[in-house]
Each structure stands twice: as structure tokens, then as C-alpha cells.
Amino acid sequence: HGMVWYGMVWYGMVWYGMVWYGMVWYGMVWYGMVWYGMVWYGMVWYGM
């Protein structure tokens, strides 16, 4: 019975880790897009 509980906890931890990892990745991509947009915006402004 204890093994099942242990497996569930481990599974939950893995899921939690995957979600957290996904959030970090998503944040990095979003941050990169914002940075890219700022640079592009600056280039357009500078070009004008």
C-alpha cells in the first residue's frame, strides 16, 4: 500500500516539475519575444 502512495507522490512531483519547466520555458519565450519586439521597434524608430 505504501508503494502505491509513494508512486503517486513521485508521479505528482514529476507532473509538477513538468508544469514548472513548461512555465519557465513559456516565460523565456515570451520574454524573448518582448525583447525582440523592443529591438525591432527601436530599429524602426531609429530608421525613421
N, C-alpha and C positions, 0 to 999 in steps of 0.2 A: 504494500500500500504506500509505503514511504517513497518507493522508487517512482511511482506514478506522479506523486506530488512534486518530487524533485524534477522530473521530466517536464512537468507543466511550468514550473518556475523557470527552468532553463529555457524552455520554449518562449515564455513571456519575455525573458531578458533578451533573447535573440531578436524577437519581434521589435522590442523597444529600441534595441541597438540599430536595427534596420531603419526604423522610422526616424530616429535621431540622425542617422547617417544621411538619409534622404533629405531631411530638413536642412542639414548643413550644406549638402550639395546644391539644393534648391536655392538656398541663401547665397551661395557663392556665384551661381549662375546669374541670379537676379542682380547681385552686386556688380558682376562683370558687365551685365547689360547696361546698368545705370552708368558705370564708368565709361563704357563705350559710347553711350548716348551723350555724355558730357563732353567727351573728346570731340565727337562728331559735331556737336553743337558749337563748341569752341572753334573748330576749324571753319565752319560755315560763317560764324561771326567774324573771325579773323579774315576770311576771304572777302567778306563784304567791306 
